[in-house]
Amino acid sequence: MNAFRRPRPRATAACAALLAAALLASCSQLPVEPAEPLTALNPDAGPPLPPDSTIEEPGEHSATLDSADTWTGSLRPDDLTPEERVPEIINRGRIIVGVDQSQNLLSFRDPVSGELRGFEVELAREISRDIFGDPNKVDFRFVDTSDRLRALDQGDVDIVVRSVAITGERAKLAEFSTPYLRTQTRMLTMEASGISSIADLPGNTICVTEGSTSLQSARSIAPESSILKTRSWADCLMALQQHQAQVILGDDVILSGIAAQDPYTRILDTTLDSQSYGVAAALPKTGEDTSGLIRQVNSTIERIRSDRTWWTMFNDWFGPYLWTYGPPALQYVTEEGAQDNDGE
């Protein structure tokens, strides 16, 4: 007989089985708490909302609609040279332009090259071309939607080319060029959202940027919807993808840039409003006359219309997504202040 033979583990295995059965029995008696459903309007229920964004509850604010109907028009180009119109900019050797860097197709930073590109970036370069004979003498500065006009007032930039819709109230804060782009206010949703018209908006969340004309449009057409207000349209796309909003309300040229970034989105056919973008400059101050700068910008807008550069720019950036009647009609005032619109 071998004194060192190990005993069979029958008793050990039996004890382990009894212990496991007891643990299972005790666990099965514990109550199971139901999972709390996630909601689009609860920031704590899912991913955090975009930075500095806020939610406006349905009907929290009334719409204050503002249009360009009271805008009298811009200043017609004169016969002066750039050296006579904008001597300070000529002496500086560059023009300082406020733009966006995340508005796809309009003004954005190319992720591959790091260069600023887009329709409005090209317009800024055309303005530089006519001033200096060189399209690259532009000092681009990034400005937020809510800071666009303040940057002008503080003298941080010479002009702003950043999807600034011309309205009567804004014309009290800045000088505008004749319109360079005509847009339509529309809605963008996910393909599978089930939203196809204004009638589907109640109970859903609409995303807009703070300080945009779209905010007032959202309050007007959807008083039963919550509004997510963000710093940028890129934040609206992120919110849409994270189901924190179901609709983005904005200008079609902006929405086309969003649609180009996400193939699962679509722009609805419904047109809610139309407006025009203008290049903005600071209002004249004591010792600072910006009229020459606006006339210089308008001379560029007239030139790109006549030599069809405008069409090339539009087709390059928006052709796959939008159709157009062409450049907006020139809109000038007479020197006495009466409105004077020039057609094609």
Backbone torsions as a table, in degrees:
resi	resn	phi	psi	omega
1	MET	NA	134.3	-179.0
2	ASN	-87.1	114.4	-178.1
3	ALA	-68.9	-18.9	-176.1
4	PHE	-99.6	10.9	179.4
5	ARG	-70.6	131.3	-177.6
6	ARG	-76.6	142.8	179.4
7	PRO	-71.1	154.4	177.7
8	ARG	-68.7	142.4	-173.8
9	PRO	-83.6	35.9	-176.2
10	ARG	-67.5	-43.1	-177.9
11	ALA	-65.5	-40.7	179.8
12	THR	-62.1	-45.1	-179.7
13	ALA	-63.9	-38.2	-179.6
14	ALA	-65.7	-41.3	178.2
15	CYS	-62.8	-41.7	179.7
16	ALA	-63.1	-39.7	-179.9
17	ALA	-64.6	-42.2	178.6
18	LEU	-63.4	-39.9	179.7
19	LEU	-64.8	-43.5	178.8
20	ALA	-62.3	-41.3	179.8
21	ALA	-63.4	-39.1	179.5
22	ALA	-65.8	-40.4	178.7
23	LEU	-64.3	-42.6	179.3
24	LEU	-63.0	-40.1	-179.4
25	ALA	-64.8	-39.2	-179.8
26	SER	-69.6	-36.8	179.7
27	CYS	-68.2	-36.7	-176.4
28	SER	-66.9	-18.2	-178.9
29	GLN	-87.1	-10.3	-179.8
30	LEU	-74.8	136.7	177.9
31	PRO	-69.9	144.2	179.5
32	VAL	-100.7	118.4	-179.6
33	GLU	-77.2	131.4	177.9
34	PRO	-67.6	144.9	179.3
35	ALA	-71.0	139.4	179.0
36	GLU	-77.7	127.3	-178.5
37	PRO	-66.7	144.8	177.4
38	LEU	-82.4	143.1	177.3
39	THR	-127.0	151.0	-177.1
40	ALA	-67.4	-24.6	-173.5
41	LEU	-98.2	2.9	178.8
42	ASN	-102.9	103.7	-176.1
43	PRO	-60.1	-24.8	-178.0
44	ASP	-85.1	-6.4	-174.6
45	ALA	-84.0	-17.2	-177.4
46	GLY	-151.8	-148.3	177.9
47	PRO	-59.8	149.1	179.3
48	PRO	-63.9	152.1	176.5
49	LEU	-65.3	158.5	176.9
50	PRO	-54.8	149.8	-177.2
51	PRO	-54.8	137.1	175.9
52	ASP	63.7	17.7	178.1
53	SER	-92.7	155.3	179.8
54	THR	-137.5	157.4	177.7
55	ILE	-108.9	128.0	176.9
56	GLU	-101.2	122.9	-177.1
57	GLU	-69.8	156.5	-179.2
58	PRO	-54.6	129.2	176.9
59	GLY	71.0	10.1	-177.7
60	GLU	-64.8	-35.6	178.7
61	HIS	-131.1	143.8	175.5
62	SER	-82.2	152.8	-180.0
63	ALA	-74.3	140.4	172.6
64	THR	-120.2	91.9	-173.5
65	LEU	-78.9	139.3	-177.9
66	ASP	-136.5	131.3	-179.1
67	SER	-128.2	179.8	179.4
68	ALA	-91.4	9.6	-174.9
69	ASP	-61.6	-30.2	-178.6
70	THR	-94.0	-0.1	178.2
71	TRP	-77.1	128.4	-173.5
72	THR	-84.6	-12.3	179.7
73	GLY	116.6	178.4	-175.9
74	SER	-105.5	-177.7	-178.2
75	LEU	-94.0	128.9	-178.0
76	ARG	-70.4	141.4	176.6
77	PRO	-58.1	145.3	177.9
78	ASP	-106.6	-167.5	-177.6
79	ASP	-95.8	10.6	-177.9
80	LEU	-77.9	163.0	177.0
81	THR	-89.2	164.3	175.5
82	PRO	-57.0	-36.9	179.0
83	GLU	-60.9	-31.6	179.6
84	GLU	-85.4	-33.0	-178.0
85	ARG	-77.7	-44.9	-173.5
86	VAL	-131.2	62.8	-176.5
87	PRO	-61.2	-36.2	-178.9
88	GLU	-63.9	-41.3	-179.7
89	ILE	-68.9	-39.2	177.1
90	ILE	-60.5	-45.7	-178.9
91	ASN	-65.9	-34.2	178.5
92	ARG	-69.5	-32.3	178.2
93	GLY	90.4	5.3	177.1
94	ARG	-161.6	158.0	174.4
95	ILE	-108.8	135.1	-177.6
96	ILE	-96.6	120.6	-172.1
97	VAL	-123.6	127.4	174.9
98	GLY	-84.3	126.1	-178.2
99	VAL	-138.9	175.8	170.2
100	ASP	-94.0	167.2	173.9
101	GLN	-131.3	11.3	-178.6
102	SER	-137.7	13.1	-178.0
103	GLN	-98.4	90.7	-172.8
104	ASN	-53.2	135.2	-179.4
105	LEU	79.6	-30.2	178.4
106	LEU	-91.2	-54.8	-178.6
107	SER	-160.9	105.1	-174.8
108	PHE	-149.8	159.1	178.2
109	ARG	-93.1	119.5	-179.2
110	ASP	-62.8	123.8	-176.7
111	PRO	-67.2	-19.9	-178.7
112	VAL	-88.4	-52.9	-175.8
113	SER	-90.1	-21.4	-175.6
114	GLY	80.2	-0.2	-178.3
115	GLU	-84.0	150.3	172.4
116	LEU	-76.1	134.9	-178.7
117	ARG	-140.5	168.0	176.1
118	GLY	126.6	169.4	-177.6
119	PHE	-57.3	-48.3	-176.3
120	GLU	-72.3	-30.2	174.9
121	VAL	-65.4	-41.2	178.1
122	GLU	-66.3	-37.2	177.2
123	LEU	-62.0	-43.1	177.9
124	ALA	-60.3	-39.9	179.4
125	ARG	-68.7	-33.4	176.5
126	GLU	-67.5	-36.0	175.9
127	ILE	-64.0	-43.0	176.7
128	SER	-63.1	-38.6	179.6
129	ARG	-59.0	-42.5	-177.4
130	ASP	-75.7	-22.3	178.3
131	ILE	-84.5	-48.2	-172.2
132	PHE	-108.8	-9.6	-171.3
133	GLY	76.3	13.3	-176.4
134	ASP	-144.3	119.4	-177.9
135	PRO	-74.2	-6.8	-173.8
136	ASN	-101.1	4.7	179.7
137	LYS	-90.2	56.1	179.7
138	VAL	-121.1	131.0	173.2
139	ASP	-103.2	100.6	-177.2
140	PHE	-81.2	133.3	175.9
141	ARG	-124.1	132.8	179.1
142	PHE	-79.4	130.8	176.7
143	VAL	-131.2	139.8	176.6
144	ASP	-72.5	161.9	177.2
145	THR	-55.3	-46.6	-175.8
146	SER	-74.5	-14.2	-176.4
147	ASP	-106.2	3.9	-173.2
148	ARG	-57.6	-51.8	-175.6
149	LEU	-78.5	-29.4	177.4
150	ARG	-65.8	-35.4	177.9
151	ALA	-62.0	-34.2	176.4
152	LEU	-68.8	-47.2	-176.6
153	ASP	-62.9	-33.8	-179.4
154	GLN	-84.8	-4.8	178.8
155	GLY	78.6	17.1	179.6
156	ASP	-71.7	-28.6	-179.2
157	VAL	-136.8	159.2	176.0
158	ASP	-81.7	-45.0	-179.5
159	ILE	-140.5	160.4	174.0
160	VAL	-120.2	125.1	175.1
161	VAL	-121.7	81.9	-171.5
162	ARG	-148.0	64.1	176.8
163	SER	44.5	48.6	178.7
164	VAL	-89.8	108.6	177.7
165	ALA	-72.6	134.9	-179.9
166	ILE	-77.5	123.3	174.9
167	THR	-135.0	164.2	-179.9
168	GLY	-62.0	-41.2	-179.6
169	GLU	-68.8	-40.2	179.4
170	ARG	-68.3	-28.9	178.8
171	ALA	-67.7	-14.9	174.3
172	LYS	-81.1	-13.5	-175.7
173	LEU	-110.5	-14.9	-177.0
174	ALA	-155.3	158.1	171.2
175	GLU	-88.0	139.4	-179.2
176	PHE	-117.8	146.6	170.7
177	SER	-76.4	172.7	168.3
178	THR	-62.7	150.1	-175.8
179	PRO	-58.0	142.3	176.4
180	TYR	-112.3	-10.8	-179.5
181	LEU	-155.0	133.0	176.9
182	ARG	-104.3	130.5	-175.8
183	THR	-126.2	164.0	175.8
184	GLN	-123.6	137.9	178.4
185	THR	-82.5	123.5	-177.5
186	ARG	-139.9	-176.7	-178.1
187	MET	-120.5	145.1	175.5
188	LEU	-124.4	135.9	178.9
189	THR	-138.6	172.7	169.7
190	MET	-72.9	147.0	-178.9
191	GLU	-53.6	-39.4	-174.1
192	ALA	-93.7	15.5	-174.9
193	SER	-72.7	-25.2	-175.1
194	GLY	79.9	3.3	179.3
195	ILE	-93.8	126.5	-178.2
196	SER	-131.9	-9.2	-178.2
197	SER	-158.7	177.1	178.0
198	ILE	-60.6	-31.9	-178.2
199	ALA	-61.7	-21.0	-178.2
200	ASP	-91.3	-0.3	-173.9
201	LEU	-76.1	-35.0	-178.2
202	PRO	-53.6	132.4	-179.7
203	GLY	88.8	-11.7	177.5
204	ASN	-101.5	164.2	-179.2
205	THR	-104.3	132.5	-179.7
206	ILE	-106.0	134.3	178.1
207	CYS	-105.8	134.3	175.5
208	VAL	-142.8	169.3	174.4
209	THR	-93.7	144.8	178.5
210	GLU	-62.4	132.8	177.8
211	GLY	87.2	-0.9	-179.4
212	SER	-88.3	158.6	175.3
213	THR	-66.1	-21.5	178.9
214	SER	-65.4	-27.9	178.2
215	LEU	-61.5	-45.2	178.8
216	GLN	-68.0	-36.1	177.3
217	SER	-63.0	-42.0	179.7
218	ALA	-63.1	-42.5	178.2
219	ARG	-63.2	-33.1	-176.9
220	SER	-76.3	-47.1	-172.9
221	ILE	-89.5	-16.3	-175.2
222	ALA	-135.9	65.3	-178.9
223	PRO	-67.0	-14.6	179.9
224	GLU	-98.8	11.8	-179.2
225	SER	-114.1	146.5	170.3
226	SER	-75.9	151.8	-178.7
227	ILE	-122.6	122.9	174.7
228	LEU	-93.9	117.8	-177.3
229	LYS	-104.3	122.7	-175.3
230	THR	-121.2	174.8	178.4
231	ARG	-79.9	-29.3	-174.0
232	SER	-148.0	163.6	177.7
233	TRP	-71.1	-26.9	175.2
234	ALA	-62.8	-36.0	176.1
235	ASP	-66.1	-35.4	177.2
236	CYS	-63.3	-41.1	178.1
237	LEU	-62.5	-43.2	178.8
238	MET	-61.3	-42.1	179.2
239	ALA	-64.5	-38.1	178.1
240	LEU	-64.3	-43.8	-179.5
241	GLN	-67.3	-27.3	179.5
242	GLN	-95.1	9.9	176.8
243	HIS	62.8	26.1	174.3
244	GLN	-88.3	-12.8	173.5
245	ALA	-145.9	152.5	-179.5
246	GLN	-109.4	-14.1	-177.2
247	VAL	-141.6	140.3	167.4
248	ILE	-110.9	125.4	179.9
249	LEU	-107.4	122.0	-177.9
250	GLY	-170.3	-176.0	179.3
251	ASP	-73.3	147.3	-174.1
252	ASP	-62.0	-32.1	178.9
253	VAL	-68.9	-31.5	176.0
254	ILE	-73.6	-44.5	-179.4
255	LEU	-65.1	-31.9	178.1
256	SER	-64.2	-35.8	176.5
257	GLY	-67.2	-34.4	176.9
258	ILE	-70.1	-43.6	179.8
259	ALA	-61.8	-33.5	179.2
260	ALA	-67.2	-23.0	-178.7
261	GLN	-89.7	-21.4	-177.8
262	ASP	-137.1	107.1	-176.6
263	PRO	-69.4	-8.3	-179.6
264	TYR	-92.8	6.6	176.5
265	THR	-103.8	162.4	176.0
266	ARG	-146.7	148.6	177.0
267	ILE	-95.0	124.4	-179.7
268	LEU	-72.9	152.9	-176.0
269	ASP	-72.6	-24.7	-174.8
270	THR	-60.0	126.9	175.8
271	THR	-102.3	125.0	-175.3
272	LEU	-98.7	-30.0	-176.6
273	ASP	-167.0	172.7	174.2
274	SER	-141.0	151.6	-179.8
275	GLN	-157.4	169.3	-176.5
276	SER	-121.4	142.1	175.3
277	TYR	-92.3	142.0	174.9
278	GLY	-132.7	155.1	172.0
279	VAL	-76.2	130.6	-176.6
280	ALA	-105.3	140.5	173.7
281	ALA	-130.7	164.4	-179.0
282	ALA	-67.6	151.4	173.5
283	LEU	-66.4	149.9	177.5
284	PRO	-59.9	138.1	176.1
285	LYS	-124.2	173.5	177.4
286	THR	-59.5	118.2	179.8
287	GLY	81.8	-0.1	-180.0
288	GLU	-132.7	99.7	-179.4
289	ASP	-101.6	114.7	-178.7
290	THR	-94.0	4.6	-177.2
291	SER	-62.9	-37.4	179.0
292	GLY	-64.1	-36.9	179.0
293	LEU	-65.7	-43.8	179.0
294	ILE	-65.0	-39.7	177.6
295	ARG	-64.1	-36.5	178.5
296	GLN	-65.6	-45.0	178.1
297	VAL	-61.7	-41.7	-179.4
298	ASN	-66.2	-31.0	177.2
299	SER	-66.4	-34.7	176.6
300	THR	-69.2	-43.4	179.3
301	ILE	-61.1	-40.0	176.6
302	GLU	-65.0	-40.3	-178.2
303	ARG	-65.2	-44.6	-178.1
304	ILE	-71.4	-20.1	171.8
305	ARG	-72.2	-47.3	-173.0
306	SER	-72.8	-34.2	-179.2
307	ASP	-95.0	7.3	174.7
308	ARG	69.3	14.8	172.6
309	THR	-60.9	-35.4	178.9
310	TRP	-57.5	-44.5	-179.5
311	TRP	-64.1	-40.5	178.3
312	THR	-61.7	-44.9	179.4
313	MET	-62.2	-45.6	-178.2
314	PHE	-64.6	-47.3	-178.2
315	ASN	-64.6	-36.8	179.5
316	ASP	-63.2	-39.9	-173.0
317	TRP	-98.7	-39.7	-173.3
318	PHE	-113.6	-8.1	-176.4
319	GLY	-50.3	-43.5	-178.8
320	PRO	-69.4	-12.0	-172.0
321	TYR	-120.4	-29.0	-172.4
322	LEU	-133.3	156.1	168.8
323	TRP	-108.9	163.3	-177.0
324	THR	-148.9	150.7	171.8
325	TYR	-79.5	-11.2	-177.4
326	GLY	116.0	-172.2	-179.1
327	PRO	-62.8	146.8	178.3
328	PRO	-61.2	154.5	177.0
329	ALA	-62.1	143.3	174.8
330	LEU	-64.1	139.0	-178.0
331	GLN	-132.5	107.3	-176.6
332	TYR	-125.1	162.2	171.8
333	VAL	-106.2	153.9	168.8
334	THR	-76.8	165.3	-178.8
335	GLU	-62.2	-21.4	177.8
336	GLU	-83.5	-9.5	175.7
337	GLY	104.5	-3.0	177.5
338	ALA	-78.6	147.2	-176.6
339	GLN	-70.5	143.2	-178.7
340	ASP	-144.3	105.8	-179.4
341	ASN	-97.9	132.0	176.0
342	ASP	-104.4	128.8	176.8
343	GLY	-82.3	-164.8	179.6
344	GLU	-68.0	NA	NA
